[in-house]
Amino acid sequence: MALNRVRTFEDADKARETAAITSAVEGAIAAGKIAPSSRDYHIAACQAQDGLKNFKAMVDASPEIAANTAMDDKKPGAATTALTAEEIATCSALGMSREDFAAQKAADARETA
């Protein structure tokens, strides 16, 4: 019975620690202090001894690096853009029209979104 209580306490403590780490990392991402692509790295680093404390100190001292922009709300393919010089050269090399290239580029952007 005592072992069950200890395990229950340890499990609850681990869950609180995981929630605190996730909250801190997600908060830093939302604040633009760390890049979303580094999420897993920072979560793993926070699990080390004093990792969460060190992470919070780093975030407090860090400038905003990944600011939210007006681009966050834009839908892919909503606007057309001119082709770059490289894309125009690719069209010429492939014997493809610029319109067909632009249409395929837009379709590819929608597939990856």
Secondary structure, DSSP 8 states (H G I E B T S, - for coil): -HHHHHHHHHHHHHHHHHHHHHHHHHHHHHTTSS-GGGHHHHHHHHTSTTHHHHHHHHHHH----S---GGGG--TTSS-----HHHHHHHHHHT--HHHHHHHHHHHHHHH-
